[in-house]
Amino acid sequence: MHRFTSFPAVLLALALPASASAQRLLAHDTLSADTPSVVSCGFCGDEVIGVVFRELPGTAGIRDTDFPMGLTNLQIALAAASTDGVSCTSLMEGGVVQAAVEIWAGITPPETLPRVDVTFGMAWPDETLLWASDAVPLTLSTATVDGDSRFDLQFNAYMPRDESDEMIVVPAGNSYLRVAVQLPGGGEHNSVCVDPAEVPSGFPLRDNDGVIQPLRSHIYGNGLGWRWNETVGLRGDWAIRLEVAPMPGPRDAGMRDAGAADVGRTDTGMASDAGIDAGTTGPDDGGCSCRLGARTSSPVLPLALGLLLAAIVARRRSR
C-alpha cells in the first residue's frame, strides 16, 4: 500500500456543538431507524469502500460553486461480523480496529473509473490529496448477542487536520470530494478470504434502498479493480459521511441550507434489528435474503446481514 504521512485524527463525540450551525452534513447513505441496511461480508482485508460526494438532483450534494469549503468532520461506521462464505453472522464483541482512510478533492466528477492498476493511495485523474492516515481508530458496531437480530449502530466521528493542526480548506476550482476507506485485516473469524491474514477485522455497512445516484458509492476489489456499487449488484451507499463548512472566498452562490444534510443522520448508540432467512438467496448481493427482526419500544434500525457478491466469493475460493 502506498503510504502517506499520518495527520492527526481527533476523536469527537457524535453530538456536535450547536455553534456548528453553518456546517453541512454530506450523507449519501440513509441509515436510520426506518430504512433497510446491510453488513457486507464479502470483502477481504485491504479492499476498499468509497464515496464520491458531488452534485445531486435539486439542491442537495455539492457543486463547484460551493468551494472553497472547510472539512470539519468525517464519520465512518464498520461492523463486527463473521462469515463462512454462505451466511453472515453479527458479533457482540467488536472493539476498535485501525483503518487507512483518505480524503481527496477533484476538479471534474468521474464518469468512468480508473484502471485496475490505480489502487488505494493513488489519485484519480485531476485529484489532490487533502488528508490521509494509515491508522484511523474505528469502534465497531456490534450485536447484543452473537447472531442476534439486535445490532447497535456506531458512527465514528473525526476532525481531519493538516500538519499545522488547522482545519483543512478545499480551494475553489474543485467540484467534488472523495473518501476512501481501506478495510483492516487481522480478523479471527471465518471469511470468504483464503489467506487468514486477509480476513477483515471490520466489515462495511451500507443502506439497502438503492444508491442515491449512480457513480457515487464504489469499491476496490482485489482482482476486480474499481467498481461502482450499482454495477456489481450493491443496492445502496456506504456508511461514510463528511461534514463541511463554507469558507470566505469568491463563489457564485453560498452553501445551501446551512446545517442541512443530503439525507438523514443517526445518533450514536442507536439499536437496530437484523434477521436472516436461512437458506435463501438475496436479489442483489448474492447472499442472504433478509427480513426485519422483532421491534422494541425504542427506535431501531432494520439491519440485514448479507454477502457482497457471489462471484467474488467463488473467485476467492478458487484462488
N, C-alpha and C positions, 0 to 999 in steps of 0.2 A: 504494500500500500504506500502510495506517495504521502509523505508526512509533512505537516506544516507546524510552525511554532504554535503552541497552545496558548491562546489568550485566556484571561480569567473568565470563568463561568460561575456566576454568583447565584446560589440557590435562593429563590424567592418564595414567599407564601403566595398561593394562587389567588387569594383575596387581595386584589390590587388596590392601592390607595385611591380615595375619591378625587384627589388632586390630578389624577391622570385622565381627566375628562376629555382632553383633546386627543388622547390616544385612541387608536382604532385597531380592533382585533380582526386579523385576516384568518378566517377559519373555513376552509372548503368542506371539511367533514361536518356531519350533522349528528355527532354523538350526543345524545340527550336522553331524557327519561322516556321518550316515546318513539324512538327510532331503532330499527334493527341494526345490528353490527356484528362484526366477525373478528375472531382471532385467527390470523392466517398462519397455519403451522407448516406450510410447505417450503419454508426458507431454510437456508443454511447460514451459519455464521460467516460474516464478511460480505454477504449480499446486501443490497441497498434498497431502501424505500425513499421516495422523494415526492415533493410537491412543487409545482411551478405556480407562484402567485402572480396573476396577471389580470387583465380586464375580464369582467363577467357581464352578462346581459343586464341592462338597466344601469343603476348607479353603483353596483357592487364591484368588488375587485379593485385593482389599482391600474393606473394608466401613466403614460409618460408625463402628463400634466401634474401628477401628484408628487413628483420629485422636484427638489431634494426632500428627503424624509429621514428620520432617525429610527434606528432599531431599538425598541425599548424592552422587548420581551420575546422569548422563544419558549414554546410549550410542546412537549412530546409525551406520548403515552405508549408504553410497551406492556406486554402481559406475560405472566408466568404460566406456562403450559408445557405439555409433552405430547408426542405423537409416535405411533408405531407405524406410520405410513398409511393407515386406514382411518383411524379416528384421532381426534384432538381432545385432550383432557386438560381441564383447568386445574391449577395447582394452588394450594393455600399458602405455600412457602415461596416467597419471591425474592425479597431482599433488594439490594442495589447492584446494578450492573454498570459497566463503563462502555459507552458507545462513542464512536467517532462521528462528529457532526460538522457539516459545512454549510455556510450561507453564501450564496453567490448573487450578483446583480448582473442583468443582461440588457442589451440595447434592443434587440428585436426578438419578440416572443417566439420560441421554437415551434415550427410546424412539423419538423421531422426530428428524429432522434440521432445522436452521434453514432459513429461506427463502434463496433464491439470493442475495439482496442482503446477507445476513450473510456477510461474506468473512473471509479471513485477517486477523488483527489485531482482530477483533471478538468479544466474548464471546457464548457460547451462553447460554440462559436460566439464571439463578441461578449464574453462574460468576464467579470472581475471578481476575485475572491474578496469577500468582506470580512469573514470570520471563520475560524476553524479550530477544533480541538480534537485531540485523539482520545480524550478520556472525560466525557461528559457523564456524570453520575445520574442514573435513572432508577427511581424506585418503581418496581414492577407492580402493575395491577394484579390482584390475586383473588382467588375464590375463597369463600368462607370455609369450605371443606374440599379436599381433592375430589374433582369430578362433579362437584355440586353445581346447581344452576345459579346460585347467587355469586356475583362477581363484583368486587369493589374497583371502580374506575379511578385511576390515579394519574392525573396530568402533572408532569414535572415542569416547573417554570423557571427560566433563567434569564439573566440580564447580560447579553453579549457586550463586551467592552473591547476597545482597542488596546494597543500596547501601553498607552498612557493612562489606562483605566478611565477613558472617556467614552461617552455614547458614540456608537458608530453611525456616521451620517452617510447616506447613499446619495451621491450627487445627481444633479439634473443631467438628462441625457439618457438615463436608463428608463426602461418601461416594465420590467418585471423583476421579481425576486425568486430564487430557487433554494430550497432547503433539502439537503441530502443527509440521511441517517444510515450509517453502516451498522448492521446488526452485530452485536458482540457474540463471540464464540464462547466456548468453555462450559456449555450446558452439560448436565449429568443425566439427562433423561433420553429415552428412545426418540429417534428422529428419522426423517427420510434421508439424512445425510450418511454416507458410507463411512467417512473418516470421523471418529469420535471427536477429534479436535475441531470439527466444523459444526458440531451441534450447537445451536444458538442458546444463549442463556436468557434471552428475552425475545418474544415473538411480536410482530406488529399488529396493531389494532386498526380497524377501518370501519366505516359505516357500510351498510348493505342496501342502500336505496338508490344506487346508480351514481356515477360520477357527476359532480356538479356541472362540469363541461368536459368535453374531450380535450386531450393534450394538456392535462394538468397533473394528476397523480400518475406516478410511474414507478418502475422497479429496475434494478440491475441484477440479473441472474447469471450465475457462472455458466458459461457456455451459451447463454442467450443474448447477452448484452442488454442494452436499454430497451424497455417495452412500456408503452402506455398501458395503464390498467385496463382500459376498455378493450384493448386488442388481445389480452390474454384471459378474458372472462372474469376480471375482478370488478364487481359491481359496486364500487364505492371509492371513497377518498381516505387517505391515511390520517391518523390522529397526530398531525403536525400543524402547529399554528404559529403565527407571527403577530406581534403587536407592534405597530408603527406610530410615529407622531410626526405631524407637519413641522418643517423647519423653515426659518427665514430664507428667502431667496426668490428669484423670479419664477413664476408659474402662471399658466393661463387661468387656472381656477384653483381654489383652495381644496383641501382634503374634504371629502364629502361626509356628511353625517358624523360629526365628531363623537367618538365613543361608541359607534355602531360596529357591528360585525357582519361579515358576509353571510354567515348562518349563525346558529345558536352556539352558546358556550356552556360548559358544565362546571359544577363545583367539585372541589376535591373531596374524596371520600364518598361520593355517590355510589350507592349499591346498584347492582344490576342483576338481571336474571338471564340464565343461559340454559338451553336444553338441546339435546341431540337425539334425533330419531335414529336409533341404531339400525344399521343395515340398509340405509337409504342413500341415495346419491343426489347431491345438490345440483341445481341447474347451471351454476356459474363457476364454482371453484373446483369441480371435480372431486368434491369431498362429501361432507355430511349435509343432508337436508335438515334444517333446524327449525325448532318451534320455541315459543316463549315458555319460560318456566313459570312457576306459581308466583303470583303477585303478593306483595306485602303492603302494609299500611303506609310505608314510606316510599318516596319516589324511587323507581327502579328503571334501569336501562336494559332493554331486551338485548342480550348479547349472545349471538350464535357463535359456536366454535366450528371452524371449518378448515379445509386444506387450501393451499394456494392454487395448485393446478395439477391435474392427474399426470399430464405429460412431463412435468418437472420431476414428480415422484418417480415415474418409470425411468427417466433418464438417469437419475442419481443411483437407482438400484442397479443399473447396468454398468455403472462407472467402475 
